[in-house]
Amino acid sequence: MAEARYVDHEEKTVVIVMTSGPSTPNRCATPFFLGALLASMDAQVTVFFTMEGVRLVKRGVPEKLVAMAGGKPIIDFMRDAKAAGVKFAACRPALPGYEIDVDDLIPEVDEISSGGALADLILSSDKVLFF
């Protein structure tokens, strides 16, 4: 049987590219749960919201969205991730396509970034996950 290895105690960077949104609510909790878990294991984690994922950072949306019937709101998963140290970045070019103004964003968003910033994150991160 293989020896269990969890963390090698070297600094790790992880970017989670969040393209899922309210049309696929069952995909909207796990990225934040996983992000919080990775951050608690000393990884530097950034969730980059693009495509429909930017709808999750619009005030009022994650507060009303649940991944499954009877589950907690997605905003609670997002806040758990923030409390663990996960950074949130919203894709500026994606906002207008979903009629989202910068003033409409939830306060948990750390920065509004370009597609170039996402490309840089992808190229410089140890791990890249897509949801």
C-alpha positions as CSV (number, residue, x, y, z in Angstrom):
1,M,0.0,0.0,0.0
2,A,1.3,3.5,-0.8
3,E,2.4,5.7,2.0
4,A,-0.1,8.6,2.6
5,R,1.4,12.0,1.9
6,Y,-0.6,15.2,2.4
7,V,1.7,18.2,2.5
8,D,5.4,18.5,1.8
9,H,5.5,21.7,3.8
10,E,6.9,23.8,0.9
11,E,4.9,26.8,-0.2
12,K,2.3,26.0,-2.8
13,T,0.2,28.3,-5.0
14,V,-3.2,27.3,-6.3
15,V,-5.6,29.1,-8.6
16,I,-9.2,28.0,-8.9
17,V,-10.7,29.3,-12.1
18,M,-14.4,29.6,-11.3
19,T,-16.5,29.6,-14.5
20,S,-19.6,27.9,-13.0
21,G,-22.4,30.1,-11.7
22,P,-26.1,30.1,-10.8
23,S,-27.1,28.0,-13.8
24,T,-25.1,25.1,-12.3
25,P,-25.5,25.5,-8.5
26,N,-24.3,22.0,-7.7
27,R,-20.8,23.1,-8.9
28,C,-20.7,26.2,-6.7
29,A,-19.9,25.0,-3.2
30,T,-17.0,22.6,-3.7
31,P,-14.5,25.1,-5.1
32,F,-14.8,27.2,-1.9
33,F,-14.7,24.2,0.4
34,L,-11.6,23.0,-1.4
35,G,-10.0,26.4,-1.4
36,A,-10.5,26.7,2.3
37,L,-9.0,23.3,2.9
38,L,-6.0,24.1,0.7
39,A,-5.5,27.4,2.4
40,S,-5.6,25.7,5.8
41,M,-2.8,23.5,4.6
42,D,-0.7,26.6,4.0
43,A,-1.3,27.0,0.2
44,Q,-1.8,30.4,-1.2
45,V,-5.1,30.1,-3.0
46,T,-6.8,32.5,-5.4
47,V,-10.3,32.0,-6.8
48,F,-10.5,33.8,-10.2
49,F,-14.2,34.4,-11.2
50,T,-14.7,34.6,-15.0
51,M,-17.4,33.7,-17.5
52,E,-20.7,32.9,-15.6
53,G,-18.6,32.6,-12.4
54,V,-18.7,36.4,-12.1
55,R,-22.4,36.2,-11.3
56,L,-21.4,34.6,-8.0
57,V,-19.7,37.9,-6.9
58,K,-22.7,40.0,-7.6
59,R,-24.3,41.2,-4.4
60,G,-27.5,39.2,-3.7
61,V,-26.7,36.2,-5.8
62,P,-24.6,33.9,-3.6
63,E,-26.8,34.8,-0.6
64,K,-29.8,33.1,-2.4
65,L,-28.0,30.2,-4.1
66,V,-27.5,26.7,-2.6
67,A,-25.7,23.8,-4.1
68,M,-28.4,21.3,-3.1
69,A,-31.8,21.5,-1.5
70,G,-31.5,22.2,2.2
71,G,-27.9,23.2,2.0
72,K,-26.3,26.3,3.2
73,P,-26.0,29.4,0.9
74,I,-23.0,29.6,-1.3
75,I,-22.0,32.9,0.3
76,D,-21.3,30.9,3.5
77,F,-18.9,28.7,1.6
78,M,-17.3,31.8,0.1
79,R,-16.9,33.4,3.6
80,D,-15.4,30.2,5.0
81,A,-12.8,30.3,2.2
82,K,-12.1,34.0,2.9
83,A,-11.7,33.3,6.6
84,A,-9.1,30.6,5.7
85,G,-7.2,33.2,3.6
86,V,-8.4,32.6,0.1
87,K,-8.1,35.6,-2.2
88,F,-11.0,36.4,-4.7
89,A,-10.4,38.1,-8.0
90,A,-13.2,39.1,-10.5
91,C,-12.5,39.2,-14.2
92,R,-13.2,42.8,-15.4
93,P,-13.9,41.9,-19.0
94,A,-16.6,39.4,-18.0
95,L,-18.6,41.8,-15.8
96,P,-20.3,43.8,-18.6
97,G,-21.5,40.7,-20.4
98,Y,-23.5,39.8,-17.3
99,E,-24.6,43.4,-16.7
100,I,-22.6,43.6,-13.5
101,D,-21.1,46.9,-12.4
102,V,-18.0,47.1,-10.1
103,D,-20.3,48.7,-7.5
104,D,-22.5,45.6,-7.5
105,L,-19.8,43.3,-6.2
106,I,-19.8,41.6,-2.8
107,P,-17.2,43.0,-0.3
108,E,-15.4,39.7,-0.3
109,V,-13.8,40.4,-3.7
110,D,-10.2,41.5,-3.2
111,E,-9.4,42.7,-6.7
112,I,-10.8,43.2,-10.2
113,S,-8.4,41.8,-12.7
114,S,-7.8,41.4,-16.4
115,G,-7.6,38.3,-18.6
116,G,-3.8,38.9,-18.6
117,A,-3.8,38.6,-14.8
118,L,-5.5,35.3,-15.1
119,A,-3.0,34.1,-17.6
120,D,-0.2,35.1,-15.3
121,L,-1.8,33.3,-12.4
122,I,-2.1,30.1,-14.4
123,L,1.5,30.2,-15.6
124,S,2.9,31.0,-12.2
125,S,0.8,28.7,-10.0
126,D,1.8,25.2,-8.8
127,K,-1.7,23.9,-9.4
128,V,-4.7,25.2,-11.5
129,L,-8.2,23.8,-10.9
130,F,-11.2,24.6,-13.1
131,F,-14.9,24.5,-11.9
